[in-house]
């Protein structure tokens, strides 16, 4: 089975795109960081600020459920998917071709 080039997926899809797909509404913005309710554990209060996303580094962290990672990890955590399935799903939803790894062909001698 061909492997997905996850580095390429991460370079093509931003955490901001993932947050938009999740319907995330930030309660605060400080520079390149968004704060708001956690889309993973479902904060009880709409004005919560336990979740933080860095728009430059494409990383997130929830200070309540202690989840942290990249945009792929966020999508996977919210939807209960593997990273592989999350990458394929995000590419499909954003109309981005799945970047498959190219391995060199064995040469015959």
C-alpha positions as CSV (number, residue, x, y, z in Angstrom):
1,X,0.0,0.0,0.0
2,X,1.5,3.4,-0.9
3,X,2.3,5.7,2.0
4,X,1.0,9.3,2.3
5,X,3.7,12.0,2.5
6,X,2.5,13.5,5.8
7,X,5.0,16.3,5.7
8,X,3.6,17.4,2.4
9,X,0.0,17.3,3.7
10,X,1.0,19.4,6.7
11,X,2.7,22.0,4.4
12,X,-0.5,22.2,2.2
13,X,-3.2,22.3,4.9
14,X,-3.1,24.9,7.7
15,X,-4.5,24.6,11.1
16,X,-6.7,27.6,10.3
17,X,-8.3,25.6,7.5
18,X,-8.9,22.7,9.9
19,X,-10.4,25.0,12.5
20,X,-12.7,26.5,9.8
21,X,-13.9,23.0,8.9
22,X,-14.6,22.3,12.5
23,X,-16.6,25.5,12.9
24,X,-14.2,26.7,15.6
25,X,-15.1,30.2,16.9
26,X,-12.2,31.8,18.8
27,X,-12.9,33.8,21.9
28,X,-9.6,35.6,21.8
29,X,-6.7,36.3,19.4
30,X,-3.3,37.3,20.6
31,X,-0.8,37.7,17.7
32,X,-0.7,34.4,15.8
33,X,-2.5,32.5,18.6
34,X,-6.2,31.8,18.7
35,X,-7.9,30.8,22.0
36,X,-11.3,29.3,22.5
37,X,-13.4,26.3,23.5
38,X,-11.8,22.9,22.8
39,X,-13.2,21.1,19.8
40,X,-11.9,17.8,21.1
41,X,-13.4,17.5,24.5
42,X,-16.2,20.0,24.0
43,X,-15.8,22.8,26.4
44,X,-18.9,23.5,28.5
45,X,-18.7,27.3,28.1
46,X,-18.8,29.1,24.7
47,X,-16.4,31.7,26.1
48,X,-13.8,29.2,27.2
49,X,-10.2,29.8,26.4
50,X,-8.7,26.4,27.3
51,X,-7.8,25.6,23.6
52,X,-4.9,27.4,21.9
53,X,-3.9,27.2,18.2
54,X,-0.7,28.7,16.8
55,X,-1.4,29.8,13.2
56,X,2.2,30.0,12.2
57,X,3.4,26.7,13.5
58,X,0.2,24.8,12.8
59,X,0.1,23.4,16.3
60,X,-2.6,23.2,19.0
61,X,-2.9,22.5,22.7
62,X,-5.8,22.1,25.1
63,X,-4.9,23.0,28.7
64,X,-7.9,21.0,30.0
65,X,-7.8,17.6,28.2
66,X,-4.0,17.9,27.6
67,X,-4.3,17.1,23.9
68,X,-1.7,18.7,21.6
69,X,-0.3,18.2,18.1
70,X,-0.5,19.3,14.5
71,X,-3.5,20.1,12.3
72,X,-3.7,16.4,11.3
73,X,-3.7,15.3,14.9
74,X,-6.5,17.8,15.7
75,X,-8.7,16.5,12.8
76,X,-7.9,12.9,13.9
77,X,-8.7,13.5,17.5
78,X,-12.0,15.3,16.8
79,X,-13.2,12.6,14.4
80,X,-11.7,9.5,16.0
81,X,-9.5,8.8,13.0
82,X,-6.0,7.5,12.5
83,X,-3.5,10.1,11.1
84,X,-3.6,8.3,7.8
85,X,-7.4,8.5,7.6
86,X,-7.3,12.1,8.8
87,X,-4.9,13.1,6.0
88,X,-7.0,11.4,3.3
89,X,-10.2,13.0,4.7
90,X,-8.8,16.5,4.9
91,X,-7.3,16.3,1.4
92,X,-10.7,15.1,0.1
93,X,-12.7,17.8,1.9
94,X,-10.2,20.6,0.8
95,X,-10.0,19.2,-2.8
96,X,-6.2,18.7,-2.5
97,X,-4.7,15.7,-4.2
98,X,-3.3,13.2,-1.7
99,X,0.5,13.4,-1.8
100,X,1.8,9.9,-2.0
101,X,5.5,9.1,-1.3
102,X,7.6,8.3,-4.3
103,X,10.1,5.6,-3.8
104,X,12.9,5.1,-6.2
105,X,12.5,2.1,-8.5
106,X,15.0,-0.7,-7.9
107,X,17.6,-0.7,-10.6
108,X,18.6,-4.0,-12.2
109,X,22.3,-4.7,-12.6
